[in-house]
Amino acid sequence: MATNHYFNNFGADTADQKLIENIIIESIQTYGIDVYYMPRTQVNTDSIFGEDRISKFEDARQIEMYIKSVDGFEGDGTFVSNFGLEVRDQITFTVSRRRFQELQFEGDNRDKEPTEGDLVYFPLTESLFQIMHVQGYNTFYQTGALQTFDLVCELFEYADEAIDTGIDDLDKIEREESYTIEFTLGSGSGTYNVEENVYQGTSGYANSSIKGEVSNWDSGTSTLKLINVIGTFSTSDNIYESPYSIQLEDDSTLLLDDEDISTPNSSTEGKPIWESTASFAISTFDDQEQSTDPSANNVAIETVADSIIDFTEGNPFSEGNI
Amino acid sequence: MLGVTYYHQTIRKYVAVFGTLFNDLNIERTNSSGTVTEKIKIPLAYGPKQKWLLAMSDTTASRKVTATRSPRMGFALTSVDYDSVRKLNTVGKNWAANSSLSTTTSLLTQFNPVPYNFAFDLFILVKNAEDGTQILEQILPYFTPEFTVTVNTIPDMGIKADIPIVLNSSSVADEYEGDLATRRTITWTLSFTLKGYIYPDIKSSSIIKTIEVNFRIPATAVPTTDLSNYILMESGSASAPVYIQTDGLLIAGGGIMFDGDLVAGGTVLNEDDGGIYLDGLETAGGRIVTDGLAYRGYLYTEDGNQITAENGNLYIGDDYEDVIATSVTILLEDQDGAILTEDFAVGSSDNAGIILLESTVIEIRGGSVQLEDMDGRIITENIQIQTDGTTRIINEREDDGIADATIKTRYTVEPSPSTATADDDYGFSETFEFFQDGRENDPATGDDYT
């Protein structure tokens, strides 16, 4: 027995369905809030452990969402664990399917629906929420179609993922939450800029094994903060800014990310003149001091322990010969 | 009963020592080609804390940015249990100089510590499984299953304890099951036992810097029969001693007698040998007898004058003139007839001469007394004075009471230099002093007075 064909409730792209969808979109746009949707980019997926330790977020697009959990944050809230303070707030957003697809994210099914693991930036509390579960069937085929996704989100557990979206409100989360080494610099010249790369060594940034990304530079106190650090910095060498700026003869500036001095190199382009880049000597730093993590006690613990542990008998058996 | 206030912060030290084992761990993340893209220092903190202190480290707004940051580590002291296997002697003590003072004036003592096992748990929170395994692989190889740290547990006492930290177990709680809306958390828990000690209080006492030994002669009445008769001046041959005899036993008083044939009792047997004999027995006051027991004796001075001793009087000249010997020099000759011009020597070179004391004393004012051995050589080595039959030298009246007993000599040992501090090398100086008459010592104050 077929359904009554006079009531075409389950057709495709019917006028009724469009009407309902338009009304829902308008409702979300009326009662919702603009958030940023940040898709996760997989970089090096480990097929054994099933994870990507260096996945990153390089894109963010604004979209309106309705806060379905109208009574406030859900979840376990704020509590103290063995690791300090944890906040496990949950929130559920409702987003229009059509509006999400209009964001036109690239990738397999990225343009069709949200994905678990992606982030939602909630501007009211400046929070990053990770999508834990995408529920596509909560409003079950109203007029024969699905108009929304429900995004069950939980506050993001940050693990030094790169956030380079170009939107400062989002990118600063990385700068403020990542593992940071703070350097007090000595003599030198130039200016470091946020998100620039710096390095130590004579072989340039590309070939250096000691690198970092500037998260903050205070010229008044000569304090430089670096994130995304690779290698071990040494006080015996300066911290060099990268990339180099190349001042061309026509007064234009050419930046070379890879420091490839062979380009430009033709007579028609003019000979490059290397500008002096920021370079400062390191006065002091302590890579155990984590200025962005108030709960970390690495330095305090070591300071106390160093006054207790006896280092005078490091190797009592070999008399220093082994 | 136990109200001694002290605190060595030993447990706090153990907490810091345990924590610092793990405060410099890093993880590195690599891309698909194996190139390191990021190096992260693992934050570490002692887990149990005041909640308000944790909360105030973030504003309510800033703590909402992210749930937490991982990877990170926390640790906690979970139990303290007595370890009977490592029990030390209950009455054993540690000793140390009080090095906190500029000059060491006290000695620190402390009873043996009590062994306790401190159980610690190390928690590792990671979001990625490989972050956890990377951390774990940097910890586990150091524990075989123990890792020993030398800890200055009690600096005041100079105690450095080798503290083994034993890794008992490692477990992981990976909550990956459940519905999608539930967060996956990976927590490694490593259980350790720190084999430490709890130390008792430190007691301080003065160190011994000076030793005074006061020698006194007991004033207890000694029976007459116990009085010693001889002061032996031992020569090179113990079998032929040279001696001075004090003889208060047989006859009252005493005398000086040069006579090689003395027998006990101070009687001159070979009277013809002549000598000086002060005999308070026969006549009061004593006299010099040159011819033994003769009624009258003669002495001759160097210029031929005659000295006659009779009835306790001393006459100089040919007749018995009553010349009072107000200033008489007694010259002694040696065996060869030569007048002794050197220091007055008492003794006998042939075991024949003695000085007999009877109820009198030999008083030497100025000059010196030299002792010769049997061969006539002046004794320059140490002289041992030996009493006869007892070990005491009686130079006190036997009827003196206890209260009259006084310190006669004092032996004092002091460190040198006196400014020595703890752990300095230093020696001692020794002083031997004699008490003059009238000088007394108050044992209550330790001070001398006259």
Interface residues (C-beta under 8 A of the other chain):
Chain A: V43 N44 D46 F49 E51 R53 I54 T78 V80 S81 N82 F83 G84 L85 E86 V87 R88 D89 Q90 E116 T125 E126 S127 L128 M132 H133 V152 E154 L155 F156 E157 Y158 A159 D160 I173 E176 E177 Y179 N228 V229 I230 G231 D287 Q288 Q290 D293 P294 S295 A296 N297 N298 V299 I301 E302 V304 A305 D306 S307 I308 I309 D310 F311 E313
Chain B: R12 K13 A16 V17 G19 T20 N23 D24 R29 T30 N31 S32 V36 T37 E38 K39 I40 K41 P43 L44 A45 Y46 G47 K49 K51 L54 A55 S57 D58 A61 R63 K64 V65 T66 A67 T68 R69 S70 P71 R72 M73 G74 F75 A76 F123 L125 V126 K127 N128 A129 E130 D131 V149 T150 V151 N152 T153 K160 D179 L180 A181 T182 R183
